[in-house]
């Protein structure tokens, strides 16, 4: 008989619980999240639970559950205790790890860094740098994920930090970010030397020392980069960030910016390689745009936008949104006791057959206005999250992605063998195990 999560309260149903070892369940989920989701949906329904890694987890699938959890009208769910379990020691007090009034306060100050005026300023800084870097993009047998990751880090360092670092220093910072991201899903959650958790703590220390070192110069002068903006940002009522605030937000935003953009562009590069018709269509639109690419030109890159949206549907860079119940509550009629971690699985939600036709198929035209499958529900397509914690940098991320792909399409053509399928590693953020090898040539 299937165990249930505590007792039902009133008319609420108890959550059906997996009887299998929780660690084995988590391993199965990381190995193949889609097969895992399908099996659990068939066996338990849209809401099910398991005990793993010392906590109770409930997965609540479907857009209706996502809406209840992320819109959080009863303030029953909190971000900080859920995300802190995974990444708290490494991304302490980033904006995603704050809640309620404190989150609103910090987000209000952060908004100054992502206004349309600020975005246009970043575009002016970013476009010539990307154009120059893309002219030096390697050809032949190229690992696309590796190259795009290095490029997005360089963009982040220049546009967000306003710094040009020696390669050795840039590599050191990149390594620190990789270690901090991977640490959050460690099975051994103690600083055992050589382990993921230990490497993550070491990486966090490297990043803190780096940002604190540069704060005095950023406070002394106003420059058109995010680091400077955060040092000088002020809310309507005169509140500013402390040095600690600036460091915490910079570490989090820089991680979020360069990892999620890399994952999205890698998926786009893969689908463009597998679907030459879409690669040609997008290239023709980019070739029709006068150089240099301007902020207002981005809206006209329809094919890039459609492929980006479909890539984000098929593989959202952040595959799930965890929340912690901070009081007894309910989701879709199921009783959720205080202290339960509730997870919105947007990776599997994005393949909901009740919303998307042929959900496993690459079909960017599903986002065209005459179909608009993503508009079937407010939470049908949510790669940037939802509610008050929706990604604050989503417009910057899309701007960066479109600019890089625009130059890549104008200057190069790339392909993969017809039978190639990209093998994915879902143990942390979703990345290709083989770094996506492509054959690329200059046009």
C-alpha positions as CSV (number, residue, x, y, z in Angstrom):
1,X,0.0,0.0,0.0
2,X,1.3,3.5,-0.9
3,X,2.3,5.6,2.0
4,X,0.8,9.1,2.3
5,X,2.2,12.4,3.6
6,X,1.0,12.8,7.1
7,X,-2.7,13.0,7.6
8,X,-5.4,14.8,5.6
9,X,-6.8,17.9,7.1
10,X,-10.6,18.4,6.8
11,X,-11.6,17.8,3.2
12,X,-8.0,17.8,1.9
13,X,-6.5,14.6,0.5
14,X,-3.2,13.1,1.8
15,X,-0.3,13.2,-0.7
16,X,0.6,9.8,-2.1
17,X,4.2,8.9,-1.2
18,X,6.7,6.8,-3.1
19,X,7.8,3.7,-1.2
20,X,11.1,3.5,-3.0
21,X,14.3,4.7,-1.4
22,X,14.4,8.5,-1.8
23,X,18.1,8.7,-2.9
24,X,17.4,6.1,-5.6
25,X,14.4,8.2,-6.7
26,X,16.5,11.4,-6.9
27,X,19.1,9.5,-8.9
28,X,16.4,8.2,-11.3
29,X,15.1,11.7,-11.7
30,X,18.5,13.2,-12.5
31,X,19.2,10.4,-15.0
32,X,16.0,10.9,-17.0
33,X,13.7,13.5,-15.7
34,X,11.1,12.9,-18.4
35,X,10.8,9.2,-17.9
36,X,10.7,9.8,-14.2
37,X,7.9,12.3,-14.5
38,X,5.9,10.1,-16.8
39,X,6.2,7.1,-14.5
40,X,5.2,9.1,-11.4
41,X,2.3,10.8,-13.2
42,X,0.9,7.4,-14.3
43,X,1.4,5.8,-10.9
44,X,0.5,8.6,-8.5
45,X,-1.1,11.5,-10.4
46,X,0.1,15.1,-10.6
47,X,0.9,15.4,-6.9
48,X,3.2,12.9,-5.2
49,X,5.9,12.9,-2.6
50,X,9.1,11.2,-1.5
51,X,11.6,11.4,1.4
52,X,15.1,12.1,0.3
53,X,18.3,13.8,1.5
54,X,16.8,14.4,4.9
55,X,13.7,16.3,3.7
56,X,10.1,15.6,2.5
57,X,9.6,16.6,-1.1
58,X,6.3,16.9,-3.0
59,X,6.3,17.4,-6.7
60,X,3.2,19.2,-8.0
61,X,2.9,18.9,-11.7
62,X,0.8,20.9,-14.1
63,X,0.2,24.7,-14.7
64,X,-2.7,24.9,-12.1
65,X,-0.4,23.7,-9.3
66,X,2.4,26.0,-10.5
67,X,0.0,28.9,-10.4
68,X,-1.1,28.1,-6.8
69,X,2.5,27.7,-5.6
70,X,4.3,30.5,-7.4
71,X,1.6,33.2,-7.1
72,X,1.5,32.3,-3.4
73,X,-1.6,34.3,-2.5
74,X,-1.7,32.9,1.0
75,X,2.0,33.5,1.6
76,X,2.3,29.8,2.5
77,X,5.5,29.2,0.5
78,X,9.0,30.7,0.8
79,X,11.9,30.7,-1.5
80,X,14.8,31.1,0.9
81,X,14.4,27.9,3.0
82,X,14.0,25.8,-0.2
83,X,16.7,27.2,-2.4
84,X,19.0,27.6,0.6
85,X,18.9,23.9,1.1
86,X,20.5,23.5,-2.3
87,X,22.6,26.6,-2.9
88,X,22.4,28.7,0.2
89,X,26.0,28.4,1.3
90,X,27.2,29.3,-2.2
91,X,24.7,32.0,-3.3
92,X,23.8,33.4,0.1
93,X,21.3,36.2,0.1
94,X,21.0,36.5,-3.7
95,X,17.7,38.0,-4.7
96,X,16.2,34.5,-5.3
97,X,17.0,33.6,-1.7
98,X,15.0,36.4,-0.1
99,X,11.3,36.5,0.7
100,X,8.3,38.8,1.2
101,X,9.1,42.4,2.3
102,X,12.9,41.9,2.3
103,X,12.7,40.5,-1.2
104,X,10.5,43.3,-2.4
105,X,12.9,45.9,-0.9
106,X,16.0,44.4,-2.6
107,X,14.2,43.8,-5.9
108,X,13.0,47.4,-6.0
109,X,16.6,48.6,-5.8
110,X,17.8,46.0,-8.3
111,X,15.2,47.2,-10.8
112,X,17.4,50.2,-11.5
113,X,19.8,47.8,-13.2
114,X,17.3,46.4,-15.6
115,X,15.3,49.4,-16.9
116,X,14.9,49.8,-20.6
117,X,17.5,52.7,-20.4
118,X,20.0,50.4,-18.6
119,X,19.4,47.6,-21.1
120,X,20.1,49.9,-24.0
121,X,23.3,50.9,-22.3
122,X,24.3,47.3,-21.8
123,X,23.5,46.7,-25.5
124,X,25.8,49.5,-26.6
125,X,28.6,48.0,-24.5
126,X,27.9,44.4,-25.5
127,X,27.3,44.5,-29.2
128,X,30.7,45.6,-30.5
129,X,32.4,43.3,-28.1
130,X,30.3,40.3,-29.2
131,X,30.8,41.2,-32.9
132,X,34.6,41.3,-32.4
133,X,34.6,38.0,-30.5
134,X,32.5,36.2,-33.1
135,X,34.9,37.1,-35.8
136,X,37.4,35.0,-34.0
137,X,35.1,32.1,-33.3
138,X,36.9,28.8,-34.0
139,X,36.0,26.6,-37.1
140,X,36.2,22.9,-37.8
141,X,35.3,20.5,-35.1
142,X,34.1,22.7,-32.2
143,X,32.6,22.0,-28.8
144,X,29.8,24.5,-28.9
145,X,28.9,24.5,-25.2
146,X,32.5,25.2,-24.2
147,X,32.9,28.1,-26.7
148,X,29.6,29.7,-25.8
149,X,30.3,29.4,-22.1
150,X,33.6,31.2,-22.4
151,X,31.9,33.9,-24.5
152,X,29.0,34.5,-22.1
153,X,31.5,34.7,-19.2
154,X,33.5,37.3,-21.1
155,X,30.3,39.3,-21.8
156,X,29.3,39.0,-18.2
157,X,32.8,40.2,-17.0
158,X,32.8,43.2,-19.3
159,X,29.1,44.2,-19.2
160,X,28.3,43.3,-15.6
161,X,31.7,44.1,-14.1
162,X,33.2,46.6,-16.5
163,X,36.5,44.7,-16.2
164,X,39.0,43.2,-18.6
165,X,40.7,40.3,-16.8
166,X,43.8,38.4,-17.8
167,X,42.9,34.9,-19.1
168,X,44.2,33.2,-16.0
169,X,42.1,35.3,-13.7
170,X,39.0,34.9,-15.9
171,X,39.5,31.1,-15.9
172,X,39.8,31.1,-12.1
173,X,36.5,33.0,-11.7
174,X,34.8,30.7,-14.3
175,X,36.0,27.7,-12.4
176,X,34.7,29.1,-9.1
177,X,31.3,29.6,-10.7
178,X,31.2,26.1,-12.0
179,X,32.1,24.7,-8.6
180,X,29.5,26.8,-6.8
181,X,26.7,25.7,-9.2
182,X,27.5,22.0,-9.1
183,X,27.8,22.0,-5.3
184,X,24.1,22.5,-4.8
185,X,23.1,19.0,-5.9
186,X,25.9,17.2,-4.0
187,X,24.8,13.9,-2.4
188,X,27.5,14.4,0.3
189,X,26.4,17.7,1.8
190,X,29.5,18.2,4.0
191,X,32.9,19.8,3.1
192,X,34.8,16.6,2.5
193,X,38.0,17.6,0.7
194,X,37.7,17.1,-3.0
195,X,33.9,16.7,-3.0
196,X,31.3,19.0,-4.7
197,X,30.3,20.7,-1.4
198,X,33.9,21.4,-0.5
199,X,34.6,22.8,-3.9
200,X,31.5,25.0,-3.8
201,X,32.5,26.6,-0.5
202,X,36.0,27.2,-1.9
203,X,34.5,28.7,-5.0
204,X,32.3,31.1,-3.0
205,X,35.3,32.3,-1.1
206,X,37.2,33.0,-4.3
207,X,34.2,35.0,-5.6
208,X,33.7,37.0,-2.4
209,X,37.4,38.0,-2.3
210,X,37.2,39.0,-6.0
211,X,34.2,41.3,-5.6
212,X,35.2,42.9,-2.3
213,X,38.5,43.8,-3.9
214,X,36.9,45.8,-6.7
215,X,34.1,47.5,-4.7
216,X,36.1,50.7,-3.7
217,X,36.8,51.6,-7.3
218,X,33.2,50.9,-8.3
219,X,31.9,53.1,-5.5
220,X,34.3,55.9,-6.5
221,X,33.1,56.3,-10.1
222,X,29.9,55.7,-12.1
223,X,30.5,53.4,-15.1
224,X,28.0,51.7,-17.4
225,X,28.2,48.2,-15.9
226,X,26.0,46.3,-13.5
227,X,28.6,46.3,-10.7
228,X,28.7,50.1,-10.8
229,X,24.9,50.4,-11.0
230,X,24.5,48.3,-7.9
231,X,27.1,50.3,-6.0
232,X,25.2,53.5,-6.8
233,X,21.6,52.2,-7.0
234,X,19.0,54.0,-4.9
235,X,15.4,53.4,-4.3
236,X,12.7,56.1,-4.3
237,X,13.0,56.4,-0.6
238,X,16.8,56.7,-0.6
239,X,17.8,53.2,0.3
240,X,21.1,51.8,-1.1
241,X,23.0,48.5,-1.0
242,X,25.7,47.8,1.5
243,X,29.0,46.3,0.4
244,X,27.7,42.9,1.5
245,X,24.5,43.3,-0.5
246,X,26.4,44.2,-3.6
247,X,28.7,41.2,-3.3
248,X,25.8,38.8,-2.7
249,X,23.8,40.1,-5.6
250,X,26.7,40.2,-8.0
251,X,27.7,36.6,-7.3
252,X,24.1,35.5,-7.8
253,X,23.3,37.6,-10.9
254,X,26.6,36.8,-12.6
255,X,26.0,33.0,-12.1
256,X,22.4,33.3,-13.3
257,X,23.3,35.4,-16.3
258,X,26.2,33.3,-17.7
259,X,25.0,29.8,-16.9
260,X,21.4,30.1,-18.1
261,X,22.4,32.0,-21.3
262,X,25.0,29.3,-22.1
263,X,22.5,26.5,-21.7
264,X,19.9,28.2,-23.8
265,X,22.3,29.1,-26.7
266,X,23.7,25.5,-26.6
267,X,20.1,24.2,-27.1
268,X,19.5,26.7,-29.8
269,X,22.7,25.8,-31.6
270,X,21.8,22.1,-31.4
271,X,18.3,22.6,-32.9
272,X,19.6,24.9,-35.6
273,X,22.1,22.2,-36.5
274,X,19.4,19.5,-36.5
275,X,17.0,21.7,-38.5
276,X,18.9,23.5,-41.3
277,X,15.7,25.0,-42.6
278,X,15.4,27.0,-39.4
279,X,19.0,27.9,-39.5
280,X,18.6,29.3,-43.0
281,X,15.5,31.2,-42.1
282,X,17.1,32.8,-39.1
283,X,20.2,33.6,-41.1
284,X,18.3,35.4,-43.8
285,X,16.6,37.6,-41.2
286,X,19.9,38.5,-39.6
287,X,21.6,39.3,-42.9
288,X,18.7,41.7,-43.6
289,X,19.6,43.8,-40.5
290,X,22.0,46.7,-41.0
291,X,25.1,46.5,-38.9
292,X,25.7,47.2,-36.1
293,X,22.8,45.5,-34.4
294,X,20.8,47.9,-32.4
295,X,18.5,47.3,-29.4
296,X,15.4,48.1,-31.4
297,X,16.4,45.6,-34.1
298,X,16.0,42.6,-31.7
299,X,12.3,42.6,-32.0
300,X,12.6,41.9,-35.8
301,X,14.6,38.7,-35.4
302,X,11.5,36.5,-35.4
303,X,13.1,33.2,-36.2
304,X,15.8,33.5,-33.5
305,X,13.0,34.4,-31.1
306,X,10.9,31.4,-32.0
307,X,13.8,29.0,-31.8
308,X,14.8,30.5,-28.5
309,X,11.4,30.1,-27.0
310,X,11.1,26.5,-28.2
311,X,14.6,25.7,-26.9
312,X,13.6,27.1,-23.5
313,X,10.4,25.0,-23.6
314,X,12.2,21.8,-24.4
315,X,15.0,22.4,-21.9
316,X,14.5,25.2,-19.4
317,X,18.0,26.1,-17.9
318,X,16.5,25.9,-14.3
319,X,14.5,22.7,-14.5
320,X,12.4,23.1,-11.4
321,X,11.3,25.7,-8.8
322,X,11.4,24.5,-5.2
323,X,9.5,26.3,-2.4
324,X,9.2,25.5,1.3
325,X,5.8,25.4,3.1
326,X,6.2,27.7,6.0
327,X,2.7,26.8,7.4
328,X,0.2,24.0,6.9
329,X,-1.4,24.6,3.5
330,X,-2.7,22.8,0.4
331,X,-2.0,22.4,-3.3
332,X,-4.7,21.2,-5.7
333,X,-6.7,19.8,-2.8
334,X,-3.8,17.9,-1.2
335,X,-2.7,18.6,2.4
336,X,0.8,20.1,2.6
337,X,2.2,20.3,6.2
338,X,4.6,22.9,7.3
339,X,8.2,22.0,6.5
340,X,7.5,20.2,3.3
341,X,9.5,21.2,0.2
342,X,7.2,21.6,-2.8
343,X,8.6,21.5,-6.3
344,X,7.2,22.9,-9.5
345,X,8.7,20.7,-12.3
346,X,8.7,23.1,-15.2
347,X,10.9,20.9,-17.3
348,X,8.2,18.2,-17.5
349,X,5.4,20.8,-17.3
350,X,6.8,22.2,-20.6
351,X,5.9,18.9,-22.3
352,X,2.4,18.6,-21.0
353,X,0.3,17.0,-23.8
354,X,-2.8,18.8,-22.6
355,X,-1.2,22.1,-23.6
356,X,1.4,21.3,-26.3
357,X,0.7,19.4,-29.5
358,X,3.4,16.7,-30.0
359,X,5.2,18.0,-26.9
360,X,8.5,16.2,-27.5
361,X,8.8,17.6,-31.1
362,X,10.9,20.7,-32.0
363,X,8.2,23.0,-33.4
364,X,9.0,26.8,-33.0
365,X,5.8,27.8,-34.8
366,X,3.8,26.7,-31.8
367,X,4.7,30.2,-30.5
368,X,3.3,32.1,-33.5
369,X,0.2,34.2,-32.7
370,X,-2.2,31.9,-34.6
371,X,-1.3,29.0,-32.4
372,X,0.1,30.5,-29.2
373,X,0.2,27.2,-27.3
374,X,2.2,28.9,-24.6
375,X,-0.8,31.2,-23.8
376,X,-3.1,28.3,-22.9
377,X,-2.3,29.0,-19.3
378,X,-0.4,31.6,-17.4
379,X,2.1,29.0,-16.2
380,X,2.2,26.9,-19.4
381,X,5.6,28.3,-20.4
382,X,7.7,29.5,-17.5
383,X,11.5,29.1,-18.1
384,X,12.0,32.3,-16.1
385,X,9.8,31.2,-13.2
386,X,6.7,33.0,-12.1
387,X,5.2,35.3,-9.5
388,X,7.2,37.8,-7.5
389,X,10.4,35.8,-8.0
390,X,10.2,35.7,-11.8
391,X,13.8,36.2,-13.1
392,X,14.7,39.9,-12.9
393,X,17.3,39.6,-15.6
394,X,15.1,37.8,-18.2
395,X,15.2,40.7,-20.7
396,X,18.9,41.1,-20.4
397,X,19.3,37.4,-21.0
398,X,17.2,37.4,-24.1
399,X,19.0,40.4,-25.4
400,X,22.4,38.7,-25.0
401,X,21.3,35.4,-26.5
402,X,19.7,37.0,-29.5
403,X,22.8,39.2,-30.1
404,X,25.2,36.3,-30.0
405,X,23.1,34.0,-32.1
406,X,22.6,36.9,-34.6
407,X,26.3,37.2,-35.2
408,X,26.9,33.4,-35.2
409,X,24.3,33.0,-37.9
410,X,25.6,35.9,-40.0
411,X,29.2,34.7,-40.0
412,X,29.0,30.8,-39.8
413,X,27.2,27.7,-40.7
414,X,27.3,24.5,-38.6
415,X,26.0,21.0,-38.6
416,X,25.9,17.7,-36.8
417,X,25.5,14.1,-38.2
418,X,21.9,13.3,-39.2
419,X,21.7,10.6,-36.5
420,X,23.3,12.7,-33.7
421,X,21.2,13.2,-30.5
422,X,22.7,15.4,-27.8
423,X,23.3,13.4,-24.6
424,X,22.3,15.4,-21.6
425,X,23.6,15.6,-18.0
426,X,20.8,16.5,-15.7
427,X,22.8,16.1,-12.4
428,X,22.9,19.9,-11.9
429,X,21.8,22.4,-14.5
430,X,21.1,20.6,-17.8
431,X,24.2,20.5,-20.0
432,X,25.4,18.3,-22.8
433,X,27.7,15.5,-21.7
434,X,29.8,15.8,-24.8
435,X,29.8,19.7,-24.9
436,X,27.9,19.5,-28.3
437,X,30.5,18.8,-31.0
438,X,29.6,20.5,-34.3
439,X,31.3,21.0,-37.6
440,X,31.3,24.8,-38.2
441,X,32.6,26.8,-41.2
442,X,32.9,30.5,-41.9
443,X,30.5,31.7,-44.5
